[in-house]
Amino acid sequence: MKKALLIFGLLVSSLSFAQQEVKLDIADALVIRSLEFSYESYISAENSFGISALFNLAKQDVEFRYNEDTMITPYFRHYFTSEAQWNFFGEGFLGINSGKAEIEVNGNTQLQKYTDGALGVAIGTKYISDSGLVIDVYAGVGRNLFGTDSPILVPRAGVNVGWRF
């Protein structure tokens, strides 16, 4: 028990000295009816790591929606500019996604549940105001690696609005 408390205390104290951000993807919420929350912590002025959680609220029969019902995406970002209010970044991510894919069985189309992991890249830009407002815009694509019934490509796009603390 003491070891667990010590590890938890070290983790919390190491994160408390870094700049951190919490964000909501407003483009997904307004256009596609899904919620994506993100947390990002800076390792240095040029590098950060984060995690996003996507929850698709649109029904399966909607014409335009993500294939994924849920997706947890740990990511690493490298910022090519770090001294300006607008910063350009590249991102590598691993998206653990699940949903329902259409498959053909005996001439009939059926929905089958899947869970897969996608490896991908994205690029984007981030605005950081002096008061802590953060806006980032990014786009990228990943490829599912393990499943045979899952979609081949996984999109990663968004317009996040959040707060740096």
DRENPA-3360 file (N, C-alpha, C; in nm, 2 decimals, always signed):
BEGIN
1 = MKKALLIF = +0.08/-0.12/+0.00/+0.00/+0.00/+0.00/+0.09/+0.13/+0.00 ~ +0.19/+0.12/+0.08/+0.28/+0.24/+0.08/+0.35/+0.26/-0.05 ~ +0.39/+0.15/-0.12/+0.45/+0.17/-0.25/+0.35/+0.23/-0.35 ~ +0.23/+0.19/-0.35/+0.13/+0.24/-0.44/+0.11/+0.39/-0.41 ~ +0.10/+0.43/-0.29/+0.09/+0.57/-0.25/+0.21/+0.65/-0.30 ~ +0.33/+0.60/-0.28/+0.45/+0.66/-0.32/+0.46/+0.68/-0.47 ~ +0.42/+0.58/-0.55/+0.42/+0.59/-0.69/+0.32/+0.69/-0.74 ~ +0.20/+0.69/-0.68/+0.09/+0.78/-0.71/+0.14/+0.93/-0.68;
9 = GLLVSSLS = +0.20/+0.95/-0.57/+0.25/+1.08/-0.53/+0.36/+1.13/-0.62 ~ +0.45/+1.04/-0.66/+0.55/+1.08/-0.76/+0.49/+1.12/-0.90 ~ +0.39/+1.04/-0.94/+0.33/+1.07/-1.07/+0.26/+1.20/-1.06 ~ +0.18/+1.23/-0.96/+0.11/+1.36/-0.95/+0.20/+1.47/-0.94 ~ +0.31/+1.46/-0.86/+0.41/+1.57/-0.84/+0.48/+1.60/-0.97 ~ +0.52/+1.49/-1.05/+0.59/+1.52/-1.17/+0.50/+1.58/-1.28 ~ +0.37/+1.55/-1.28/+0.28/+1.62/-1.37/+0.24/+1.76/-1.33 ~ +0.25/+1.79/-1.20/+0.21/+1.92/-1.15/+0.30/+2.03/-1.19;
17 = FAQQEVKL = +0.43/+2.00/-1.23/+0.52/+2.10/-1.27/+0.52/+2.12/-1.42 ~ +0.45/+2.04/-1.49/+0.45/+2.06/-1.64/+0.32/+2.14/-1.68 ~ +0.33/+2.20/-1.80/+0.21/+2.26/-1.85/+0.12/+2.16/-1.90 ~ -0.01/+2.18/-1.87/-0.11/+2.08/-1.91/-0.23/+2.15/-1.98 ~ -0.30/+2.07/-2.06/-0.41/+2.13/-2.13/-0.53/+2.03/-2.12 ~ -0.65/+2.08/-2.11/-0.77/+2.00/-2.13/-0.85/+2.06/-2.25 ~ -0.90/+1.98/-2.34/-0.97/+2.03/-2.46/-1.09/+1.95/-2.49 ~ -1.18/+2.01/-2.57/-1.30/+1.95/-2.63/-1.30/+1.97/-2.78;
25 = DIADALVI = -1.32/+1.87/-2.86/-1.33/+1.88/-3.00/-1.46/+1.93/-3.04 ~ -1.47/+2.06/-3.07/-1.60/+2.12/-3.10/-1.65/+2.09/-3.24 ~ -1.56/+2.06/-3.33/-1.60/+2.03/-3.47/-1.68/+1.89/-3.47 ~ -1.62/+1.79/-3.40/-1.69/+1.66/-3.38/-1.82/+1.68/-3.32 ~ -1.83/+1.76/-3.21/-1.96/+1.77/-3.14/-2.06/+1.84/-3.22 ~ -2.03/+1.94/-3.30/-2.13/+2.01/-3.38/-2.16/+1.94/-3.52 ~ -2.06/+1.88/-3.58/-2.09/+1.83/-3.72/-2.12/+1.68/-3.72 ~ -2.05/+1.60/-3.64/-2.06/+1.46/-3.65/-2.14/+1.40/-3.53;
33 = RSLEFSYE = -2.17/+1.48/-3.43/-2.24/+1.43/-3.31/-2.16/+1.32/-3.24 ~ -2.04/+1.36/-3.21/-1.96/+1.28/-3.12/-1.88/+1.37/-3.02 ~ -1.84/+1.31/-2.91/-1.76/+1.39/-2.81/-1.62/+1.34/-2.81 ~ -1.53/+1.43/-2.82/-1.39/+1.39/-2.80/-1.32/+1.48/-2.70 ~ -1.27/+1.43/-2.59/-1.20/+1.50/-2.49/-1.06/+1.47/-2.50 ~ -0.97/+1.57/-2.47/-0.83/+1.55/-2.48/-0.76/+1.60/-2.36 ~ -0.65/+1.54/-2.32/-0.56/+1.59/-2.21/-0.42/+1.58/-2.27 ~ -0.34/+1.69/-2.25/-0.21/+1.70/-2.31/-0.11/+1.75/-2.20;
41 = SYISAENS = +0.00/+1.69/-2.19/+0.10/+1.74/-2.09/+0.23/+1.75/-2.16 ~ +0.30/+1.86/-2.13/+0.43/+1.90/-2.20/+0.55/+1.83/-2.13 ~ +0.63/+1.77/-2.21/+0.76/+1.71/-2.16/+0.86/+1.82/-2.16 ~ +0.86/+1.90/-2.27/+0.95/+2.01/-2.29/+0.88/+2.12/-2.37 ~ +0.95/+2.23/-2.41/+0.88/+2.33/-2.49/+0.85/+2.28/-2.63 ~ +0.92/+2.17/-2.67/+0.89/+2.12/-2.81/+0.82/+1.99/-2.82 ~ +0.80/+1.92/-2.70/+0.74/+1.79/-2.70/+0.63/+1.77/-2.60 ~ +0.53/+1.70/-2.63/+0.42/+1.67/-2.54/+0.36/+1.53/-2.57;
49 = FGISALFN = +0.30/+1.48/-2.47/+0.22/+1.36/-2.49/+0.08/+1.39/-2.44 ~ -0.02/+1.31/-2.49/-0.15/+1.33/-2.45/-0.24/+1.21/-2.48 ~ -0.36/+1.22/-2.44/-0.46/+1.11/-2.47/-0.59/+1.17/-2.50 ~ -0.66/+1.11/-2.60/-0.79/+1.16/-2.64/-0.89/+1.04/-2.62 ~ -1.01/+1.07/-2.59/-1.12/+0.97/-2.58/-1.24/+1.02/-2.66 ~ -1.27/+0.94/-2.77/-1.38/+0.97/-2.86/-1.50/+0.88/-2.83 ~ -1.62/+0.94/-2.82/-1.75/+0.87/-2.80/-1.84/+0.91/-2.91 ~ -1.88/+0.82/-3.00/-1.97/+0.85/-3.11/-2.11/+0.84/-3.06;
57 = LAKQDVEF = -2.19/+0.95/-3.08/-2.33/+0.96/-3.03/-2.42/+0.94/-3.15 ~ -2.38/+0.94/-3.27/-2.46/+0.92/-3.39/-2.50/+0.77/-3.40 ~ -2.62/+0.75/-3.45/-2.67/+0.62/-3.47/-2.60/+0.56/-3.59 ~ -2.60/+0.42/-3.60/-2.53/+0.35/-3.70/-2.59/+0.38/-3.84 ~ -2.72/+0.41/-3.85/-2.77/+0.43/-3.99/-2.76/+0.58/-4.04 ~ -2.69/+0.66/-3.97/-2.67/+0.80/-4.01/-2.57/+0.79/-4.13 ~ -2.60/+0.88/-4.23/-2.52/+0.87/-4.36/-2.37/+0.91/-4.34 ~ -2.34/+1.01/-4.26/-2.20/+1.06/-4.24/-2.17/+1.05/-4.09;
65 = RYNEDTMI = -2.08/+0.95/-4.05/-2.04/+0.94/-3.92/-1.91/+0.86/-3.92 ~ -1.84/+0.87/-3.80/-1.72/+0.79/-3.78/-1.76/+0.64/-3.78 ~ -1.68/+0.55/-3.83/-1.71/+0.41/-3.81/-1.69/+0.36/-3.67 ~ -1.60/+0.43/-3.60/-1.57/+0.40/-3.46/-1.68/+0.44/-3.36 ~ -1.72/+0.36/-3.27/-1.81/+0.40/-3.17/-1.74/+0.46/-3.05 ~ -1.62/+0.40/-3.02/-1.53/+0.46/-2.92/-1.39/+0.45/-2.97 ~ -1.30/+0.54/-2.92/-1.16/+0.54/-2.96/-1.08/+0.61/-2.85 ~ -0.98/+0.54/-2.80/-0.89/+0.59/-2.71/-0.76/+0.61/-2.78;
73 = TPYFRHYF = -0.70/+0.73/-2.78/-0.59/+0.77/-2.87/-0.48/+0.83/-2.78 ~ -0.38/+0.75/-2.74/-0.26/+0.81/-2.69/-0.17/+0.87/-2.80 ~ -0.12/+0.99/-2.78/-0.04/+1.05/-2.89/+0.08/+1.13/-2.84 ~ +0.18/+1.15/-2.93/+0.30/+1.22/-2.90/+0.31/+1.33/-3.00 ~ +0.33/+1.46/-2.96/+0.35/+1.57/-3.05/+0.48/+1.63/-3.04 ~ +0.54/+1.67/-3.15/+0.66/+1.75/-3.16/+0.62/+1.88/-3.22 ~ +0.65/+1.99/-3.15/+0.63/+2.13/-3.20/+0.75/+2.18/-3.27 ~ +0.73/+2.22/-3.40/+0.84/+2.27/-3.47/+0.87/+2.42/-3.44;
81 = TSEAQWNF = +0.77/+2.49/-3.39/+0.79/+2.63/-3.34/+0.73/+2.63/-3.20 ~ +0.81/+2.69/-3.11/+0.76/+2.69/-2.97/+0.76/+2.83/-2.91 ~ +0.80/+2.93/-2.97/+0.80/+3.07/-2.92/+0.69/+3.16/-2.96 ~ +0.62/+3.11/-3.06/+0.51/+3.20/-3.12/+0.37/+3.16/-3.06 ~ +0.27/+3.24/-3.08/+0.14/+3.21/-3.04/+0.08/+3.10/-3.12 ~ +0.11/+3.09/-3.25/+0.07/+2.99/-3.34/+0.19/+2.89/-3.36 ~ +0.17/+2.76/-3.32/+0.27/+2.66/-3.33/+0.23/+2.55/-3.42 ~ +0.32/+2.51/-3.51/+0.30/+2.40/-3.60/+0.35/+2.27/-3.54;
89 = FGEGFLGI = +0.28/+2.16/-3.55/+0.32/+2.03/-3.49/+0.30/+1.91/-3.58 ~ +0.38/+1.81/-3.55/+0.36/+1.68/-3.61/+0.32/+1.58/-3.50 ~ +0.24/+1.48/-3.53/+0.19/+1.39/-3.42/+0.20/+1.25/-3.47 ~ +0.24/+1.16/-3.38/+0.23/+1.02/-3.40/+0.13/+0.96/-3.29 ~ +0.04/+0.87/-3.33/-0.06/+0.82/-3.24/-0.09/+0.68/-3.26 ~ -0.15/+0.62/-3.16/-0.19/+0.48/-3.16/-0.34/+0.49/-3.11 ~ -0.43/+0.45/-3.20/-0.57/+0.46/-3.18/-0.63/+0.33/-3.15 ~ -0.68/+0.30/-3.03/-0.75/+0.18/-3.00/-0.90/+0.20/-3.02;
97 = NSGKAEIE = -0.95/+0.14/-3.12/-1.09/+0.18/-3.16/-1.18/+0.05/-3.16 ~ -1.31/+0.08/-3.14/-1.41/-0.03/-3.15/-1.53/+0.03/-3.22 ~ -1.61/-0.06/-3.28/-1.73/-0.01/-3.35/-1.79/-0.13/-3.42 ~ -1.87/-0.10/-3.52/-1.94/-0.20/-3.60/-1.91/-0.18/-3.75 ~ -1.87/-0.28/-3.81/-1.83/-0.28/-3.96/-1.93/-0.36/-4.04 ~ -1.96/-0.32/-4.16/-2.05/-0.39/-4.24/-1.96/-0.50/-4.31 ~ -2.02/-0.63/-4.30/-1.95/-0.74/-4.37/-2.06/-0.82/-4.45 ~ -2.01/-0.88/-4.55/-2.09/-0.96/-4.64/-2.09/-1.11/-4.60;
105 = VNGNTQLQ = -2.21/-1.16/-4.56/-2.22/-1.30/-4.52/-2.34/-1.37/-4.60 ~ -2.30/-1.46/-4.69/-2.40/-1.53/-4.77/-2.49/-1.44/-4.85 ~ -2.43/-1.33/-4.90/-2.50/-1.24/-4.98/-2.58/-1.13/-4.91 ~ -2.57/-1.14/-4.78/-2.64/-1.04/-4.69/-2.54/-0.95/-4.62 ~ -2.57/-0.83/-4.61/-2.49/-0.73/-4.53/-2.52/-0.73/-4.39 ~ -2.42/-0.76/-4.30/-2.45/-0.76/-4.16/-2.35/-0.67/-4.09 ~ -2.39/-0.62/-3.97/-2.29/-0.54/-3.89/-2.23/-0.64/-3.79 ~ -2.09/-0.63/-3.78/-2.02/-0.71/-3.69/-1.93/-0.62/-3.60;
113 = KYTDGALG = -1.93/-0.64/-3.47/-1.85/-0.57/-3.38/-1.70/-0.60/-3.40 ~ -1.62/-0.49/-3.38/-1.47/-0.51/-3.40/-1.40/-0.43/-3.29 ~ -1.28/-0.46/-3.26/-1.19/-0.38/-3.18/-1.05/-0.40/-3.25 ~ -0.98/-0.29/-3.27/-0.86/-0.29/-3.34/-0.77/-0.18/-3.29 ~ -0.64/-0.18/-3.33/-0.55/-0.07/-3.30/-0.49/-0.02/-3.42 ~ -0.49/+0.12/-3.43/-0.44/+0.18/-3.55/-0.31/+0.26/-3.51 ~ -0.22/+0.26/-3.60/-0.10/+0.34/-3.59/-0.10/+0.45/-3.70 ~ -0.08/+0.58/-3.66/-0.09/+0.68/-3.76/-0.02/+0.81/-3.73;
121 = VAIGTKYI = -0.03/+0.90/-3.82/+0.04/+1.03/-3.81/-0.07/+1.14/-3.84 ~ -0.04/+1.26/-3.78/-0.12/+1.38/-3.81/-0.03/+1.50/-3.81 ~ -0.08/+1.61/-3.87/-0.02/+1.74/-3.86/-0.12/+1.84/-3.82 ~ -0.07/+1.95/-3.76/-0.17/+2.05/-3.72/-0.10/+2.18/-3.67 ~ -0.18/+2.27/-3.62/-0.13/+2.40/-3.57/-0.21/+2.43/-3.44 ~ -0.15/+2.50/-3.35/-0.21/+2.53/-3.22/-0.19/+2.68/-3.19 ~ -0.30/+2.74/-3.14/-0.29/+2.88/-3.10/-0.30/+2.88/-2.94 ~ -0.21/+2.95/-2.88/-0.21/+2.96/-2.73/-0.21/+3.11/-2.70;
129 = SDSGLVID = -0.32/+3.15/-2.63/-0.33/+3.29/-2.59/-0.25/+3.31/-2.45 ~ -0.23/+3.43/-2.42/-0.16/+3.47/-2.30/-0.24/+3.43/-2.17 ~ -0.37/+3.43/-2.19/-0.46/+3.40/-2.07/-0.48/+3.25/-2.06 ~ -0.43/+3.16/-2.15/-0.45/+3.02/-2.14/-0.54/+2.95/-2.23 ~ -0.61/+3.03/-2.31/-0.70/+2.97/-2.41/-0.62/+2.89/-2.52 ~ -0.66/+2.77/-2.55/-0.59/+2.69/-2.65/-0.69/+2.65/-2.76 ~ -0.65/+2.67/-2.89/-0.72/+2.62/-3.00/-0.63/+2.54/-3.09 ~ -0.66/+2.42/-3.12/-0.57/+2.35/-3.21/-0.65/+2.28/-3.32;
137 = VYAGVGRN = -0.60/+2.28/-3.44/-0.66/+2.22/-3.56/-0.56/+2.12/-3.62 ~ -0.61/+2.00/-3.64/-0.52/+1.89/-3.69/-0.60/+1.80/-3.78 ~ -0.52/+1.72/-3.86/-0.58/+1.62/-3.95/-0.47/+1.51/-3.97 ~ -0.52/+1.39/-3.98/-0.42/+1.28/-4.00/-0.50/+1.15/-4.03 ~ -0.43/+1.05/-4.04/-0.49/+0.92/-4.07/-0.40/+0.81/-4.01 ~ -0.47/+0.70/-3.97/-0.40/+0.58/-3.92/-0.45/+0.46/-3.99 ~ -0.38/+0.35/-3.97/-0.42/+0.22/-4.03/-0.44/+0.12/-3.93 ~ -0.55/+0.06/-3.93/-0.58/-0.05/-3.83/-0.48/-0.17/-3.87;
145 = LFGTDSPI = -0.43/-0.23/-3.76/-0.32/-0.33/-3.78/-0.36/-0.47/-3.76 ~ -0.46/-0.50/-3.68/-0.48/-0.64/-3.63/-0.60/-0.71/-3.68 ~ -0.72/-0.64/-3.70/-0.84/-0.70/-3.73/-0.86/-0.72/-3.88 ~ -0.94/-0.82/-3.92/-0.97/-0.85/-4.06/-1.11/-0.79/-4.09 ~ -1.19/-0.77/-3.99/-1.33/-0.71/-4.02/-1.34/-0.56/-3.99 ~ -1.23/-0.50/-3.94/-1.23/-0.36/-3.91/-1.20/-0.28/-4.03 ~ -1.24/-0.15/-4.03/-1.21/-0.06/-4.14/-1.05/-0.05/-4.15 ~ -1.00/-0.03/-4.27/-0.86/-0.02/-4.29/-0.80/+0.11/-4.24;
153 = LVPRAGVN = -0.87/+0.22/-4.27/-0.82/+0.35/-4.23/-0.90/+0.41/-4.11 ~ -0.83/+0.48/-4.03/-0.90/+0.55/-3.91/-0.86/+0.70/-3.93 ~ -0.96/+0.79/-3.94/-0.93/+0.93/-3.95/-0.90/+0.99/-3.81 ~ -0.82/+1.09/-3.81/-0.79/+1.17/-3.69/-0.79/+1.31/-3.73 ~ -0.90/+1.38/-3.70/-0.92/+1.52/-3.74/-1.00/+1.59/-3.63 ~ -0.97/+1.72/-3.62/-1.05/+1.79/-3.52/-1.01/+1.94/-3.50 ~ -1.10/+2.01/-3.44/-1.08/+2.15/-3.40/-1.11/+2.15/-3.25 ~ -1.00/+2.16/-3.17/-1.01/+2.15/-3.02/-1.01/+2.29/-2.96;
161 = VGWRF = -1.09/+2.31/-2.86/-1.09/+2.44/-2.78/-1.07/+2.39/-2.64 ~ -0.97/+2.46/-2.57/-0.95/+2.42/-2.43/-0.88/+2.52/-2.35 ~ -0.82/+2.48/-2.24/-0.75/+2.57/-2.15/-0.62/+2.51/-2.10 ~ -0.52/+2.59/-2.10/-0.38/+2.55/-2.05/-0.37/+2.60/-1.90 ~ -0.32/+2.51/-1.82/-0.30/+2.54/-1.68/-0.16/+2.49/-1.63;
% end
